[in-house]
Amino acid sequence: MLSLFNRYATPFITGLFLVSLISGLALFFHVGPMGFHGMHEWLSLLLILPFVLHVWKNWRPMKMYLTRAPMGIAMALSLAMAAVFLWPTGDAAAGAPAPFVLARQVLAHPVAEIAPVLDVTPEELTARLQAAGVALAAPGQPVADAILASGQAEMTVMAAMLNSAE
């Protein structure tokens, strides 16, 4: 069984890396079918197993890499490049999916401004919010602030805003 893993670790790394590369490029350039997203996430996770097997199979040469400067430099630069994407930019919506950005923009407004968009009266929307456990402190309060103060899950409250309690 060990021989089987040893024989297939590197070929699977190569195959799954190519799948990850192609699907990642398609996602970056917003081309191709919607299936690329799930493909990229799941098969990139699956790539962990052959990677671990590859490192295990090649542990002796890997130990030599780990003691030399190029590996340390490559790891430090890789970490620095990854950190750039996590550095706060002041824009909480930066990089977020468009539906989430839109939802946050809508929730930044008071009930009186959101209700017509949902084709309900402000009173009906207020009732839906109350039924979801969200109380408005003032009529002009942004709904996002009321949700935050209530401690309720934002997604649950948004669902309640869309659905009547009939």
N, C-alpha and C positions, 0 to 999 in steps of 0.2 A: 504494500500500500504506500509506503514511504517513497519507493521508487516511482510510483505513479505520480505522486505529488511533485516530486523533484523534476520529472520529465515535463510536466504541464505548467509549472509555476510561471516560467518565463514566457511561453507562448500565450498564456491567458493574460499576463500583464500587457503584452504587446497588443493583443486583440481588444481587450477592454480599454486600454489607453487610446487606441484609435477610435473606438466608439465614443469615448469621452471627449476626445479632441474634436471630432466631426460634429457631435451634438452640441458641444460648447461653442464652437464657432457659429453654428446655425442659430443658437440662442442669442449670441452676442450681436449678430447681424440681423436678427428678427426674420429669418427665412426658414422655410421648411414647415412640416406639419407640427401640430400642437404636441404630438407624442414625444418630440425631442426633449421636452422638459422632464417628464417622468423618466424617460430613458436615461438622460444625463444624470439625474439624481440617484436613481436606483442602481444603475450599472457602475457608477462611480463608487457607490458604497460597496458593491460587490468586488470592486478592484482591490479592496483592503486585503481580502483573503489571499489572492495570489501574490500580492506585495509582501505580506508577512512570510509566506512560504519561500519567496525568492530571497528575502533577507536571511531567512533561516538556512536555506541551501547554500548561500554564499557568505556565511557568517565570517569566515577567516579573512577573505579579502575585504569585507565590510569593516572589520575591526581596524584594518590598516587605513582605510579611508577615514575612519572616525578620528584617528590620531594625527591626521595631516591638516594643514591649514586650508586647502581648498574646500574640504567638507565644512569646516567651521565657517568659512567665509560665505559659502553657498547657503548654509542654514541661516546665518545672520541676515543676509540679504533677502532671502525668501521670507523670513519673519517680518522684516522691515517693509517689504512690498505688501504683505498681507495686512500689516497694521495700518497702512495708508487708507485702506477701505473701511477701517473701523474707527478712524479718527473722527471725533465730532466736528461737524461742519457748521453747526448752528441751524441747519435746516433739517428738522426731524423727518421730513417727508423725502429727503434726498435718497434716491435709489429704491424707494418703496413702490410697490405695484400701483398702477394708475387707479384701480378701484378703491384702494385704501386712502390714497391722497385725496380723491374726490370725496369719500366719506368724511374724512377729517375736515375738509373745506366746508362741507354742508353742516356738520355738527358744530362748527364755529359760530353759527348763527342762532338767533333765538327762534322759539317755536313759531312766532307770527310770520317769520320769513320762510321757514321750512315747510309749514303746513300746506301752502298752495302748491308747492312742488309735488307733494304726496297726494294732492287732490282730496284733502280733508280740511276741516276747520281747525283753527288753533285750539279750540276747546277739546275737540276730538283727539288731537295729537297730545295735548296735555294729559288727557284721561289715559291714553295708551302708555305714556311715560309713567304716570302714577301707578298704573297696573303692573308695570315692570319694576316698580320700586324706586323710581326716580322722581324726586320732588324738586320743583323749580323754586328757587329762592325769590326770584323776581321775574316779571313777564319778559324783560329784556335780557335775561341771563342766557348766555350761549349754552346750548344743549350739552356740548362736550363738558363744560364745567359742572353742570348738574349731574351728568353721568359719573364723572370723577368723584364728586362729593358723595354720591350714593353708594359707591363701592361695588356697583353692579358691573357685570361683564359688558363691555361696549358692544360686542357682536349680538348678545342676547337682547340688549335694549334696542339696537337698530332693527332687529327682526320684529320686536314688538311694535316699533314705530310703523312698520310696513303692514302689519296684520292687525285687523280689528279684533277686538276681544269678544266678538259675537259668537 
